[in-house]
């Protein structure tokens, strides 16, 4: 990031953070939709053959995505002990 001002870096960080939040929201929406489908079809025989594996796959993918987003935020934004101008 050579030649960028502090304000440009903050703007890039905010845009990157918003992108991570939108991706997490999309993943959460698919998990919620799968939960609703499993709840509606819970008495059907095929729910355990079709929806249960998809539900497990979606939940594991969602958890993995959240962990990777948190790690990426820590890597890109860093934590230098400063929160809103006050050092911890």
Number of C-alpha atoms within 10 A of each C-alpha: 6 4 6 8 9 9 9 12 13 12 11 13 15 13 12 16 16 12 12 18 14 12 14 16 13 12 18 17 12 15 21 15 12 19 18 12 15 19 12 11 14 14 10 10 9 11 17 15 10 11 18 17 12 17 20 13 12 19 19 13 14 19 14 12 16 18 12 13 17 12 13 15 16 11 10 11 16 10 10 8 10 9 9 6 7 7 8 7
